[in-house]
Amino acid sequence: MAAQPTTRPTPTLARSRQLEMYRRACKTMPGGTDSNFRAWGEDTIYVDRGKGGRVWDIDGNEYIDLRMGYGPVILGHGDDRVDDYVNERMRRGVSFSLTSEDEVEALELVKELNPWVGKARMTVSGTEATMHAMRVARAYTGRTKIVKFEGQYHGVHDYALISVAPNNVADLGDEDNPVGLAWGRGIPEEIASTIIPARYNNIDRLRALFERQGRDIAAVIVEPVLGNAAGILPQPGFHKAMRALTEEFGILLIFDEVKTGFRFARGGAAEFFGITPDIATYAKAMGNGYPAAAFGGREEVMSVLPDKVSHGGTYAGNRIAAAAARKTLQILRDTDALETIHATGLRVQAGLKEKIDAKGLPFHFTGHPAMFSVMFTDTVATEYRDWANTDHELYDAVAVGMHARGAMPEPDSREPWFMCEAHAQGDIVDKVVTIFGESLDRALELRAQRRELPHQDDATWGKSPSSH
């Protein structure tokens, strides 16, 4: 008699309608989607609806959502408080290329929650926010170059797509002399050469870089944690030392808070880490899923607007985005939503720790309870290059298995899990922990049998870089 499996077989998801939709969409949309990072081949997911901490695809499969649209849904899908307000405001008209009270109050709330911000403007996406922040920095300083850290993602404009997320970290070049690696074709060398890659969490190398090229450097742009490398944290004192170093060399510090803003704390990572940057960018949690974004900074830096620097956009501050930001930020200011999110993340982490410890596996959590991941390694990662030395094959297999069992993290170890307020409801935390445990058991069983683990690069999953 054949030996019985020790774990429950991986369930099979209904896929017929989605496969049909994929084939239909591919006739019109490259990859069948509107973003490279949603294109998972024949297992591309086509969503029907979401509510709270759950989503349903068009085949009726239900998932606990741990992606939350890559972070913007801070309260939960279809939050009635936000949606009702947006619906009421949009009936007055949506797009005027004029300024509304909703815009003014939304940015007043940005300033209230981030008291160091002197002035700010709205835009439509995180990509636009970082693009404008870089331009403001170059204009204010009169310098042309921007330093960014390897493995950090700042959107999809040409100045951002340098040294982002290669699968082979050797492509990043020598550790002492990183190369500027363009992500994809179409980025002119003249633009790429204005971006200088640096090693995160290495203040000595950053000082050496400033000493060589500081007179040409307008700003350092940094995700306070590596939002596209599992939320790798700064080493103690790194941000404080970087802030002092930028001030010493007359270089601006841009905090890219597109993922961390209004999530780590009401005042984002700047508040959480106790750092005052010169410029910051916001999006995602700012609007609970609506396309709201902003950039702001010290009043002196922002004074280059409106007379000396170009900034505009037909949809910048449109009624829907401004109303969503106004209501979402009010909720985050006036309720304990963030405290609930942080506590929920800690509960999930405690449950995952119990499951992993039972297997005797080395691991550590990365990131913040509101935005975290698991790295299977006995060495704490401090930069993107360290990701290569983790057991991301095991992580990806667990994530793929979780989809089939009803929970949806990104099937790539570089993308964190995002918590929302609605995840605290009902038995969601217990289900996530159970699903993770079952998926881990199955992945380890397959490994013990020397069978190939499922992963995102299978024909099943396509290729899905973790950025978005």
Secondary structure, 3 states (H helix, E strand, C coil): CCCCCCCCCCCCCCCHHHHHHHHHHHCCCHHHCCCHHHCCHHHCCCEEEEEECEEEECCCCEEEECCHHHCCCCCCECCHHHHHHHHHHHCCCCCCCCCCHHHHHHHHHHHHHCCCCCEEEEECCHHHHHHHHHHHHHHHHCCCEEEEECCCCCCCCCCCCECCCCCCHHHHEECCEECCCECCCCCCHHHHCCEEEECCCCHHHHHHHHHHHHHHEEEEEECCCECCCCCECCCCCHHHHHHHHHHHHCCEEEEECCCCCCCCCCCHHHHHHCCCCCEEEECHHHHCCCCCEEEEECHHHHCCCCCCCCCCCCCCCCHHHHHHHHHHHHHHHHCCHHHHHHHHHHHHHHHHHHHHHHHCCCCEEEEECCEEEEECCCCCCCCHHHHCCCCHHHHHHHHHHHHHHCEECCCCCCCCEECCHHHHCCCHHHHHHHHHHHHHHHHHHHHHCCCCCCCCCCCCCCCCCCCC
